[in-house]
Amino acid sequence: MDELSVHTGFPGGNGQVDDVAASLIRFRPDLRDTEGDWFYWNFQVSGVAGQEVVFELPQKGLIGSLGPALSLDDGATWTWLGRASVEEDRRFRVAFAAGQNHARLAVAIPYTLTQWNDFRRGTTWPADAEINTLCQSRHGRAVPLVELPARGGSACTVVVTARQHACEAMANYALEGILSSWRQDGPTPRLRAVPFVDLDGVERGDQGKNRRPHDHNRDYGGDHLYPETRAIAELIRAAGPHVLVVDLHCPYLHGGPNELAFLVGTENATNAQAQRSLAAILERVADGLPFRRTNFVPFGTDWNCAAGYAKGKSLATWSSEQAHCRLASTVEIPYSLASGITVTPDTARRFGAALGRALREFAAPPARPR
């Protein structure tokens, strides 16, 4: 029998091993340059064939609503182990079959350049679609930018971003849904999409959230630490005459409102009203994951307050201040459970497609009276 071992040497890998004993692995998230705690981990374990293995974390709160995600095919497909596998909210137990010598386990379903390239190659793109480079990351990676020109005379540009925080992977599956379903009959706004704002963090397996001295989503409105945020700000400035900005995120790992898809309200009252209008449309067209117009966290509520932006402006905050911006919003897609519905790549894609429909409807000029 092979010895138990753990490694993170693959894109998106994260974890620190404290101890490996007989059928017991103690581990923790690798926080690297994170300020405080966060919860992302993603590792491969080997030597598990025919064994029941217990995985133990040092504290509670590091396992999601549906337990860990499990892959038996090197990350190609994933299943949720379920809460029944979890004990005392800090350990979980996995029984491996005789032929299963290695597996990947993660706090949530991952998404890296590997999945993006599979999607890009497997998608039938319109003839005028362009997949370009937004900029070079600080570590020399080419950051993708998808561009779909407007059709039917639309003067609006929609800018959609994901992965301001490297660990928030379900946002990418929603973005796939937006991209796959964007072109419809009638006028269609120009779409410009950035799948990985923090591409280095995604590939390195960083938390991304609360990165010191501040993370990507506190890097707008002043001097930029990151080339990606500078390039996005320039892209939005040049996007006139009308622009809609949607930034896709995942909330905290589990519990209460973190198990809802929701919009984060901005301090700008005019923009907040536009967000509520989008929420009303999304309630009507929602698919895959439930959504209600009341799934809205107004500015000044709980963590969505001035203190939460003390280190810098978010993309939605900064965009809402631009004169040509008709709408700016963060949209949160839960990691694993949304209003009682399991979040999977498929349900997240369907939700993304519905969000795309809502954005196109919001962008459409009002019908002329007959």
Residue pairs with C-beta under 8 A, 6 or more apart in sequence:
1 47
1 49
1 50
2 46
2 47
2 49
2 101
3 20
3 47
4 20
4 23
4 25
4 45
4 46
4 47
4 48
4 51
4 53
5 20
5 45
5 46
5 47
6 15
6 17
6 20
6 25
6 27
6 43
6 44
6 45
6 46
7 13
7 43
7 44
7 46
8 14
8 15
8 30
8 42
8 43
8 44
8 205
10 44
10 75
11 112
11 113
11 114
11 202
11 203
11 205
12 42
12 110
12 111
12 112
12 169
12 202
12 203
12 205
13 42
13 43
13 44
13 205
14 29
14 30
14 40
14 41
14 42
14 43
14 205
14 206
14 207
15 27
15 28
15 29
15 30
15 41
15 42
15 43
16 27
16 28
16 29
16 30
17 25
17 26
17 27
18 26
18 27
18 28
18 58
19 25
19 26
20 26
23 51
23 52
23 53
23 54
24 53
24 54
24 56
25 45
25 53
25 54
25 55
25 56
26 56
26 57
26 58
27 41
27 43
27 55
27 56
27 57
28 41
28 57
28 58
28 62
29 37
29 38
29 39
29 40
29 41
29 62
29 107
29 207
30 41
30 205
31 37
31 38
31 207
32 206
32 207
33 206
33 211
33 212
34 206
34 207
34 209
34 210
34 211
34 212
35 210
35 211
35 212
36 210
38 167
38 207
38 209
38 210
39 61
39 62
39 107
39 167
39 253
40 107
40 108
40 166
40 167
40 205
40 206
40 207
40 208
41 62
41 106
41 107
42 104
42 105
42 106
42 107
42 110
42 205
43 104
43 105
43 106
44 74
44 102
44 103
44 104
44 105
45 53
45 102
45 103
45 104
45 105
46 101
46 102
47 101
47 102
48 94
48 96
48 100
48 101
48 102
48 103
49 96
49 97
49 98
49 99
49 100
49 101
50 96
50 97
50 98
51 95
51 96
52 93
52 94
52 95
52 96
53 93
53 94
53 96
54 91
54 92
54 93
55 68
55 91
55 92
55 93
55 94
55 105
56 90
56 91
57 63
57 90
57 91
58 90
59 90
60 88
60 89
60 90
61 89
61 253
62 90
62 107
62 253
63 86
63 89
63 90
63 92
63 107
63 253
63 254
64 107
64 108
64 253
64 254
64 335
64 336
64 337
65 83
65 253
65 254
65 255
65 259
65 334
65 335
65 336
65 337
66 80
66 81
66 82
66 83
66 336
66 337
66 342
67 80
67 81
67 82
67 83
67 84
67 85
67 86
67 92
68 80
68 81
68 85
68 92
68 105
68 106
68 107
69 78
69 79
69 80
69 81
69 105
69 106
69 107
69 108
69 109
69 110
69 336
70 78
70 79
70 80
70 81
70 94
70 103
70 104
70 105
71 77
71 78
71 79
71 103
71 104
71 105
71 106
72 100
72 103
74 104
75 104
75 110
75 114
78 106
78 109
78 110
78 345
80 336
80 342
81 92
81 94
85 92
85 93
85 94
86 92
87 93
94 103
94 105
96 103
107 253
107 335
108 167
108 169
108 170
108 250
108 253
108 335
108 336
109 169
109 170
109 173
109 344
109 345
110 169
111 169
111 170
111 172
111 173
111 202
112 202
112 203
113 196
113 199
113 202
113 203
115 172
116 144
116 172
116 195
116 196
119 176
120 131
120 144
123 179
123 180
125 131
126 148
126 183
128 148
128 149
129 146
129 147
129 148
130 146
130 147
131 144
131 145
131 146
131 147
132 144
132 145
132 146
132 147
133 142
133 143
133 144
133 145
134 143
134 144
134 145
134 194
134 228
134 231
134 232
134 235
135 143
135 227
135 228
135 230
135 231
136 142
136 143
136 227
137 143
137 199
137 200
137 227
137 228
138 200
138 226
138 227
139 200
141 199
141 200
141 203
143 194
143 196
143 197
143 199
143 227
143 228
143 231
144 194
144 195
144 196
144 199
145 192
145 193
145 194
145 235
146 179
146 191
146 192
146 193
146 194
146 195
147 190
147 191
147 192
147 193
148 179
148 182
148 183
148 188
148 190
148 191
148 192
149 190
150 156
150 157
150 187
150 188
150 189
150 190
151 183
151 187
151 188
152 186
152 187
152 188
153 187
154 187
154 188
154 189
154 190
154 363
154 364
155 241
155 242
156 189
156 190
156 242
156 243
156 244
156 326
156 363
157 189
157 190
157 191
157 192
157 239
157 240
157 242
157 243
157 244
158 189
158 190
158 191
158 192
158 243
158 244
158 245
158 246
158 359
158 363
159 192
159 193
159 194
159 232
159 235
159 236
159 239
159 243
159 244
159 245
159 246
160 175
160 178
160 191
160 192
160 193
160 194
160 245
160 246
160 247
160 248
161 193
161 194
161 197
161 232
161 245
161 246
161 247
161 248
161 315
162 168
162 171
162 172
162 174
162 175
162 194
162 195
162 196
162 197
162 247
162 248
162 249
163 169
163 171
163 172
163 195
163 196
163 197
163 198
163 199
163 201
163 202
163 208
164 197
164 198
164 208
164 215
164 216
164 217
164 247
164 249
164 314
164 315
165 198
165 201
165 207
165 208
165 209
165 215
165 216
165 217
165 249
165 250
166 198
166 201
166 202
166 204
166 205
166 206
166 207
166 208
166 209
167 206
167 207
167 208
167 209
167 250
168 208
168 209
168 248
168 249
168 250
169 202
169 250
170 250
170 333
170 334
170 335
170 343
170 348
171 248
171 249
171 250
171 333
172 195
172 196
172 248
173 345
173 348
173 349
173 352
174 248
174 331
174 333
174 348
174 349
174 351
174 352
174 355
175 193
175 195
175 248
175 352
176 345
176 349
176 352
177 288
177 348
177 349
177 350
177 351
177 352
177 353
177 354
177 355
177 356
178 191
178 193
178 352
178 353
178 355
178 356
178 359
179 191
179 193
180 349
180 353
181 352
181 353
181 356
181 357
182 188
182 191
182 356
182 360
184 357
184 360
186 364
187 364
187 365
188 360
189 244
189 359
189 360
189 363
190 239
192 235
192 239
194 228
194 232
196 202
197 216
197 217
197 228
197 229
197 232
198 206
198 208
198 215
198 216
198 226
198 228
199 228
200 206
201 207
201 208
201 211
202 208
208 215
208 216
209 215
213 225
213 311
214 225
214 311
214 312
216 226
216 228
216 229
217 247
217 249
217 314
217 315
218 309
218 311
218 312
218 313
218 314
219 225
219 226
219 229
219 312
220 229
220 232
220 233
220 312
220 313
220 314
220 315
220 317
220 318
220 319
221 312
221 313
221 317
221 318
221 321
222 312
222 313
224 230
224 233
229 315
232 315
233 318
236 243
236 245
236 319
236 322
236 325
237 322
239 324
240 324
241 324
242 324
242 326
242 363
243 319
243 322
243 324
243 325
243 326
244 325
244 326
244 327
244 328
244 359
244 362
244 363
245 315
245 316
245 319
245 325
245 327
245 328
245 329
246 327
246 328
246 329
246 330
246 331
246 355
246 359
247 314
247 315
247 316
247 328
247 329
247 330
247 331
248 330
248 331
248 333
249 264
249 330
249 331
249 332
249 333
250 332
250 333
250 334
250 335
251 257
251 258
251 262
251 332
251 334
251 335
252 258
253 335
254 335
254 336
254 337
257 297
258 334
259 334
259 337
259 338
259 339
259 340
260 295
260 332
260 334
260 338
260 339
261 289
261 290
261 291
261 295
261 331
261 332
261 333
261 334
261 338
261 339
261 351
262 295
262 296
262 297
262 331
262 332
263 275
263 278
263 279
263 295
263 296
263 297
263 329
263 330
263 331
263 332
264 297
264 304
264 316
264 329
264 330
264 331
264 332
265 272
265 275
265 296
265 297
265 298
265 299
265 301
265 304
266 272
266 275
266 299
266 316
266 317
266 320
266 328
266 329
267 299
267 300
267 306
267 317
267 320
268 317
268 320
268 321
271 320
271 325
271 327
271 328
271 329
272 298
272 299
274 326
274 327
274 362
275 296
275 327
275 329
276 293
276 296
277 362
278 327
278 329
278 358
278 359
278 362
279 291
279 293
279 295
279 296
280 293
281 358
281 361
281 362
282 291
282 293
282 354
282 355
282 358
283 291
283 292
283 293
285 354
285 357
285 358
285 361
286 351
286 354
287 350
287 351
287 353
287 354
288 346
288 347
288 348
288 349
288 350
288 351
288 352
288 353
288 354
289 333
289 334
289 338
289 339
289 341
289 343
289 347
289 348
289 350
289 351
290 338
290 339
290 340
290 341
291 351
291 354
297 304
298 304
299 305
309 317
314 330
315 328
315 330
316 328
316 329
316 330
317 328
318 328
319 325
319 328
320 328
322 328
326 363
327 362
331 355
333 343
333 348
333 351
334 343
335 343
336 342
336 343
337 343
338 347
338 351
341 347
